Amino acid sequence: MNLLRDPVGWWEGQGRPLALLPRWAALALIILTAAVMAWSAATVAPVAQTALPADEASQAAPADNDGGDLALYRRISERVIAGENYYAAAMAEQRAGNYPTRPFVTVRLPMLAMIHKAIGVEGANMLLLVLLVGTILLFMHNLRDQTLPLERVGAGILLLLGGAAAITPEAGLIHELLAGLLLTLALAMYRPDRWWPALIAAGLALAVRELAVAFVLLWLVFAVSRRRWIEVAGVAGLLAVFAIGLYLHWLGVEAQRLPGDASSQGWDAFTGISLPLLALSKLTVLLILPLWLAMPLAVLPLLGWLGLGGRLGLFSALWFAGFFAAMALFARPENFYWVQLTLPAYLAGFAFVPRALSDLVFAIRGRTERQI
């Protein structure tokens, strides 16, 4: 199968694709990775220390005097639990806190508040923990034919560290945290001959946070490229349902609209790649390291996922790279928590970095055979 004619199919069919790269491509990838790491250490880290102060790590909002975003979500959920309409509660609370409600996507989808109404915030916290443990076990099980035992154990530990935010008292209030766990579960559950459980997980992530649509769109591209037409229909159907749901969300917001409602500053900040790297350094176990070290290290899991091979490795690498690029282009500094949609899966890429580096060195040396 030709790499240029069908790159997705070629990559999916290789156990260790980096070892099969042309020498020039392997060398270019090593140089690019080293350059990005060096740039992040020398240029980004000093700037980042002022771009995202430590006291903003709790998702500070425009009206900090009322407790920030998480306090806002808690107040909305309390009103919903008490029986109030979600949109009436959300719009009233966002106005009271001087939060924008224009455009309609500045108001969160109601799914998490509905979960709180059903099982409470503490119940949502427990749900996150169950999801985290189940996802780790499933990931390790499904990697058994593709990785070494040490890599699987390492991936499991790193998934635990990447999802450590799930143990915090406020975890059940964070939309991105739940959506990220569901997307990680979707990655773990996907099988070409049994893809619908993963689609359900991705659909639930979409219901919690609309930014997860990027994951589903990438899935659609993969399914089309491999001519899996039944799968294409399923993914397209999910996107259609999502579009209808988003329209209904717009109707709910507009029904509560009042003259003078505040508008968002927009999402065209062009903060650059410093934002996702900084966010990963602040919201994962990397926070124990100095920024000049944490930010370069935050680049490495992407290389690890590329080195894993198969659909999982390629899809994950493209999902993470694409989402980080979107953050670099559109997110404002206070939107740093968007990166949680890539967690805990992204951090597991550290477990595959040794494999990726050894395969690249192997390719540069020009050999032609390699066993796992």
N, C-alpha and C positions, 0 to 999 in steps of 0.2 A: 504494500500500500504506500502511495507516494505522500511524503510529508507536506509538500506544497499543494497537492491536489485535494487532499482530505486530512488536514492537520488534526482535527478532533479524532477521527477514526484511527489515524496513525498513533496518536498519543495514547488513546484508550487501549490499543493493542500491545503496548510495550510495558513490560514489568519495570524497567529502569530506563526511561527515555533519555535522560540526560547523558547516560553512557553512550548513547547512539548518535548524539549530535555530531555534526562536523567539527573538526578541531577549531576552526575559526569561531563557530557559534559558541562552543563551550568556553573558549577564552574570552569572548565578548561578554558572556553572561557573568563570569567571575569578575571581570574588570568593572562592569556596570554595578554589580552588587557592592564591590569594595568602594567604588566612587560614591554611591549613594550613602553608604555608611560613613565614609570620611566627611562628606558634605554635611550630614546631619550632626556629626560631632563638632565640626569646626564652625559651621555657620548657623545651623538651626538652634542648637541648644542655648547659646547665649541669648538669642532673641526670644526663645520660648519661655524663658524664666519670667518675662514680663507679660507674655501673651496669655498665660493661663495661671493666675495666682492660685496657690494651694487652697485658699479659702473658697474658691469657686468649684472645688471638686465635688460639692454636693448639689450640683445643678442649680447654681444661683440664678435667680430670675430677675426681671427688670425691677420688681418691687421687693427688694431683699428684706424690708422691714416686716413683711408678713410671712417670712419663713422660706421663701423660694419655691421652686417648682414642685418639690415633693409635698410640701405643706399645702400647696394649691390642690394637687391631686387628692390628697387626703380629705380636704374639705369638700371637694366635689363628691367623692365616694361616700362620705358621711351623709350628705344630703340625699344621694341616690338610695343608700341603704334605708334612710328614713322614709322613702317612698316618693321623693320628688322626681320629676322628669329629668333625664340626664342633660338634655340640651338647655333646659331652663337653669339648672344648677351650674353647669359649666360656664355658660355665658355670663351669668350673674357673678360668679366668683372671679372670672377673668376680668370683667369690668372693674370689680371692686379692687383688684390688685393691679389695675392699670396694665393688664396684659393685652396684647393685640388679639383681635378676633377676625381680622381680615388679612389674607384670604381665609377661607373656611378651614383649610388644613392646619391653621394655628390652634384649632380646637381638636384635641385628641379624639380618636375613634372611641366609641363607648364600651368596647369589649372589656377592658380591664375593670372599669367601674361596674359592669354587669357581673364580672367574676367576684368582685368585692361584695356585691349585693347577695350573691349566692353563698359564698363561703367566708366572707370577711377578709380583711387585710392579712390577718394571721394565717388564715387558710391559704391565701395566695402565697404567703411566704413558704408554707409547707409544700405547696404545689411546685414551687421553684426548686426546692431541695430534692423532691422526688424526681422531677424532670432531669436535674443535674446528674443524680446518681444513675438513673436509668440510661441516660444518654452516654455516660462514660462507659458503662458496662456493654452497651450495644456497640459503641464505636470499637472498643477493644476486641469484641467478638468478631465483628465484620472485617477487621484488619488482619485476621489470623492467616489468611492465604496470601497476603500481600507484603507482610512485614516480618521482621525478626521478633522473637519474644521480648527482647530488651526495648525495641522500638515501641511495641504495644504498651508495655508497662510505662515507658516514658510518656507516651501520648496520653495515657489515662491520668497520670499525675499532673501533666500540664493542663489537661481539660479541667481537672479539679481546681488548679490554681487560677485558670482563666475564668472559671465560674465562681470564684470565691465571694464575689459580691452578693451571691444568692443567700449567704448566711447573715447578711446585715439586717438589722431590724426594719429598715425602710425598703428592703428589696422588692416587696410585693407592690410597691407604688411605681416602680420604674418600668415603663412600657418597653423600652429598648432591651432591657435585661431579659424579660420574658420572650420577646420576639427573637432575640439572639439565641436563646436556648432552643426554641422551636426550630429555627433554621439549622442549628447544629444537629438537632434530632433528624431533620429532613436529610441532611448530608449522610448521616449514619444509616438511615433506613433505605436509601435508594438502592434498587436493584433493577436492571433492565427488564427482567421478566416479572417484576412485582414492584412497580413504581408508585402505585396509588397510596400506600401508607405514607410515603414521603410527601406526596402531594397534599395529603390531609394536614400534615405538620406544617408545610409551607403555607397552606391556606389559613391555618390558625394564626401563624405569624403575621400574615397580611391583615387579619382581622384586628390584631393588636396594634400594629404599627405599619402604616402605609408605605414606609420606605423599603419594606421587604419586597416590594414589587420588582426591584432590580434583580433580586435573586430569581424570581419566577420568570422574568424576561430572559435572563441568561439560560435558564432551563429550557425555555422554548427554543432558543437558538440551537442549543445542543440537540434537542429532539429533532428539529427540522434537519440539521446537518447530517444526522444519522438515519434520516428517513423512517423514524419510528412514528408512523402516522396516527396510531391509536393514542400513543403518548402525547403527540402534538395536540390532538383533539382534547385530551384531558387537561393539559396545561392551558390551552386556549380557553377552555370552558371555565377554568378557575379565574383567569384574567377577566372574562366576561362577567362572572359573578362579582368579582372585586369592583369592576367599573360600576355595576348597578349599586353595590353597597356604598361606594364613594358618592354616587349621585344622591342616594338617600341621606347620607351624612350631610351633604351640602344642603339638602332641603331642611334637615333638622336644625342646622346652624342658622340658615336664613330665616326660618320661622321665628327665631328669637332675636333677630337683628334689630338694633336701634340706631337712630341717627347719631353720629358722633363716635361710633365704636372705633377703637384704635386699630391702626393698620400695622402690619409687620414691617420691619426695616428691609425685608427682602432677603434673598439668598444668592447674592452675587459678590461675596466678600473676597473671593480669590485669595484665601489665606495661604494657600500652598500646601505642600506635602508635610510641612511642619505640624499642621493641626492633627492629622491622624496619628503621626508618630508621637507627638506629645500626649495625646489622649491615651494611647496604649501605654505610655510610660507612667501615666497618672492613675489609670483605672485597672491595672493588672499588678501582678507581683513585681513587675519591673520598678514599681515606685520605691522599692527599698534601695535602688541603685541611684547614683548621681545621674543627672540628666545627660551629661556628656557621654556616659556609658549606656544608659537605658535606651536612648533614642536610636543609636546605631544598631543595638541588639534587636530593637523592634522591627528592623528590616528583615532579619534572618528567617523568621517563620515562612515568609513568602517564598523564599528559595527552597525551604524544606518541603512545602506543599508541591512545588514544581517537581522536585526530585522524587516524590512518592510514586508518581506514575499512575496510569489508569484514569478512568473518568473522574474518580474522587479527587485525585491530585490536581488534574488540569482544571476541573470545574471550580474547586476551592480556590486555587491560585487566581483564576480570572475573576471570581466573585470578590475576593479580598482586594485585589489590585483595582478593580473597577470601582468598588465602593470607596476606597481611599482616594481615588482620583476625583470622584464626585464630591467628597468632603473637601478636598483641596480647592475645588472650583467654586462650590456653592455655600458651604457651611460658614457661619460666623464663629468666632472664637467660643462664644457661649454655647454653641451647638456641639461641643467636643464629645458629649455623651452619645452621639450617634454611633460612635465606633463600637458601642456595645452590641450592635446588631451582628458584628463579626465574631463575637465572643460567646462561648469559650473556645470555639473551633480554631480560631486563628493561632492561638498560643500553642496548640498541639503541633504546629508545624516545626517547632524547635526540635521535636523528637526525630525529625527526618532530615535535619541539616547535615549530620555526618554522612548520611547516604548520598545526599545531593553533592556535597563537596567531593567525596571520593569518586563519584561517577563523573563529575566534571574533569577531575584530574585524569581519570581513566581515559576519557574522550580526548583530552589534549595529548596524551601519550600515544594515541592512535591505535589502541587495541580494538579487537572486533568481537570478543565474547565476554560475557559477564554473567555470573550466577548471583542470585539474591543473597 
